[in-house]
Amino acid sequence: MKLTRREVVTPVILSPAMLKGQQTVATGDVELQAARERLKTNAHALNTVTLPMSIEPAFQFKA
Amino acid sequence: MAQLSSNVFFSTIPELNAKLVAKEFSAVELARAFVERLEQFGPRYNALALGLRQEAIRKAETVDADIKRGRLRGPIQGIPYGVKDLLSYAGQPTTWGAKPYAAQVFDHNATVINKLDGVGAVITGKLSMVELAGGGGYRYASASLTGPGLNPWDRTRWSGGSSSGSAAAVAAGLVTFAIGSETSGSIVTPASFCGVTALRPTYGLVSRHGAMALSWTLDKLGPFCRSAEDCGLVLQVIAGKDSNDPGSAGKSFYYTPQYGRPLKELKIAYSPGDFTDRAEPSARPAFDAALGVLKAAGAQLMEIQWPQFPYGPVLSTVLAAEEAAIFEPLVESGKVDQLADKAQVAGLKAAADVSAKDYLKAMRIRRLIQEAFAMQVFSQVDALLAPGRSGPAPKIDQPLSPIPGAAPAAATAPATTPPPPGGFAGIIPAGNLAGLPALVLPCGFADNLPVALQVMGAPFSENLLLSIGREFQTRTDWHKRRPQGL
């Protein structure tokens, strides 16, 4: 297989941390709080849609 | 064994099958070459979850015996392929890309694997994925047991998720086709970022028996291939009724390119702003050229009223409620904390808070969405057109969503900053909520990385989408491009 200059250089550019996927992490509690806030925001967004009583859930899901 | 040309690794299904039938090489030679390539290059892109060398050679031997006796089983016979590691393969680990399930072994094959086995396809490996197909919502590309999916076009970029390995393996010529899954974007996104053709079928068309469940009402399996035609050939095999899948639509699919309607007869809806203002600047020339190809072919591109719904929140609510029920044992056991992505851990824990009322409300809105697409959209046009993603793949260490509590620069500049509102905003959640099929077509490059179109159609309109794809690909060669050095 022929390696291009880019292919040769890439392993040097990629640090081990980058290859592993370095993360900036918030604490678990902060993350959990943020996830709960997102759910609340979603719930509020659902309330923007008018739903007549006749609209039943898509229980029997048919495409 | 004869040394196979590197072109073999980038051949289409009909090309490879013709060479097998003509005995230019044997199925065993082909399988061995692909397995070696998958084992050599798969880890380079964090794309390989499990090599299946012995199984592949054994299967290829039966294919050679069949071909020798004239038992031809169609174009997929002898073709090497891989599956996302959320599909069970009897007796081998099925990790779902997640540490808590690293030792999990099932005693049965997924239905799609059995169907492909029945026509002589040769499984060569299981391909990596975002842990639990992204359930809970991940923030980093590194949310995987095998590390971040690296893009074959540039290893500093993400391959996309959650079917990361499926897309990367096809792009790098490690398999001829791969099976992936989509709940919301997991086929469209990696196919767009890796520059491969892929199909998200209509909900219920392909059995999910043997696949990890993330959302019973959203999950779908589909192929990643080298062309629209290959997608049709694979879909014909994997589609069909399955009593083991309660969501099965009970329909078969026959790939009928001979009956494809020409582009000039088709009305295709689009929003010009999706390809300009709402696309990343580097991608606009490629999108503009792709639109030009379709217009030159006579397609009637027209603007329509896009149904307005809070697609993202509706999808997130449905998904959260269903994944909370599915992964309750994982959360309750505490093993959820073993996942690599902390945002995902939090998302799965918080999902238990979704009320029955909100789930039902989301499912009622979903019914309105389905009706809107049937009555407002597909009564006027044959298909919808949009970018696969608004730009090329992000860097692998970029956050995919804002970091709570982080400095404003980091918190507000995720790699997937949503585009300005308008156009076909939310086409991915909209299409998934309505169970609509979509075909991803590579359409050029931006910053030396692939970008793609997505064409979405009415339920069970796969043949129409594939005919659009075939016409586009007879006029372009983006789907034939190969990453440098491969």
Chai-1 contact restraints between the chains, C-beta under 6 A:
chainA,res_idxA,chainB,res_idxB,connection_type,confidence,min_distance_angstrom,max_distance_angstrom,comment,restraint_id
A,L3,B,G485,contact,1.0,0.0,6.0,A-B,restraint_1
A,T4,B,Q484,contact,1.0,0.0,6.0,A-B,restraint_2
A,T4,B,G485,contact,1.0,0.0,6.0,A-B,restraint_3
A,E7,B,G485,contact,1.0,0.0,6.0,A-B,restraint_4
A,T10,B,R155,contact,1.0,0.0,6.0,A-B,restraint_5
A,M18,B,D397,contact,1.0,0.0,6.0,A-B,restraint_6
A,K20,B,G147,contact,1.0,0.0,6.0,A-B,restraint_7
A,G21,B,Y140,contact,1.0,0.0,6.0,A-B,restraint_8
A,G21,B,A141,contact,1.0,0.0,6.0,A-B,restraint_9
A,G21,B,S142,contact,1.0,0.0,6.0,A-B,restraint_10
A,G21,B,P148,contact,1.0,0.0,6.0,A-B,restraint_11
A,Q22,B,D397,contact,1.0,0.0,6.0,A-B,restraint_12
A,Q23,B,Y140,contact,1.0,0.0,6.0,A-B,restraint_13
A,T24,B,I403,contact,1.0,0.0,6.0,A-B,restraint_14
A,V25,B,K342,contact,1.0,0.0,6.0,A-B,restraint_15
A,A26,B,I403,contact,1.0,0.0,6.0,A-B,restraint_16
A,A26,B,P404,contact,1.0,0.0,6.0,A-B,restraint_17
A,A26,B,G405,contact,1.0,0.0,6.0,A-B,restraint_18
A,V30,B,P404,contact,1.0,0.0,6.0,A-B,restraint_19
A,V30,B,G405,contact,1.0,0.0,6.0,A-B,restraint_20
A,E31,B,K342,contact,1.0,0.0,6.0,A-B,restraint_21
A,E31,B,A343,contact,1.0,0.0,6.0,A-B,restraint_22
A,E31,B,A346,contact,1.0,0.0,6.0,A-B,restraint_23
A,L32,B,A346,contact,1.0,0.0,6.0,A-B,restraint_24
A,L32,B,K349,contact,1.0,0.0,6.0,A-B,restraint_25
A,L32,B,A350,contact,1.0,0.0,6.0,A-B,restraint_26
A,A34,B,P404,contact,1.0,0.0,6.0,A-B,restraint_27
A,A35,B,A346,contact,1.0,0.0,6.0,A-B,restraint_28
A,A35,B,G347,contact,1.0,0.0,6.0,A-B,restraint_29
A,A35,B,A350,contact,1.0,0.0,6.0,A-B,restraint_30
A,R36,B,A350,contact,1.0,0.0,6.0,A-B,restraint_31
A,L39,B,A350,contact,1.0,0.0,6.0,A-B,restraint_32
A,L39,B,D353,contact,1.0,0.0,6.0,A-B,restraint_33
A,N42,B,P313,contact,1.0,0.0,6.0,A-B,restraint_34
A,N42,B,S316,contact,1.0,0.0,6.0,A-B,restraint_35
A,N42,B,T317,contact,1.0,0.0,6.0,A-B,restraint_36
A,A43,B,D358,contact,1.0,0.0,6.0,A-B,restraint_37
A,A45,B,P310,contact,1.0,0.0,6.0,A-B,restraint_38
A,A45,B,P313,contact,1.0,0.0,6.0,A-B,restraint_39
A,L46,B,K361,contact,1.0,0.0,6.0,A-B,restraint_40
A,L46,B,A362,contact,1.0,0.0,6.0,A-B,restraint_41
A,V49,B,I365,contact,1.0,0.0,6.0,A-B,restraint_42
A,L51,B,R364,contact,1.0,0.0,6.0,A-B,restraint_43
A,I55,B,R364,contact,1.0,0.0,6.0,A-B,restraint_44
A,I55,B,R367,contact,1.0,0.0,6.0,A-B,restraint_45
A,P57,B,L360,contact,1.0,0.0,6.0,A-B,restraint_46
A,P57,B,M363,contact,1.0,0.0,6.0,A-B,restraint_47
A,P57,B,R364,contact,1.0,0.0,6.0,A-B,restraint_48
A,A58,B,M363,contact,1.0,0.0,6.0,A-B,restraint_49
A,A58,B,R366,contact,1.0,0.0,6.0,A-B,restraint_50
A,A58,B,R367,contact,1.0,0.0,6.0,A-B,restraint_51
A,F61,B,T217,contact,1.0,0.0,6.0,A-B,restraint_52
A,A63,B,T202,contact,1.0,0.0,6.0,A-B,restraint_53
A,A63,B,Y203,contact,1.0,0.0,6.0,A-B,restraint_54
A,A63,B,G204,contact,1.0,0.0,6.0,A-B,restraint_55
A,A63,B,G435,contact,1.0,0.0,6.0,A-B,restraint_56
A,A63,B,P459,contact,1.0,0.0,6.0,A-B,restraint_57
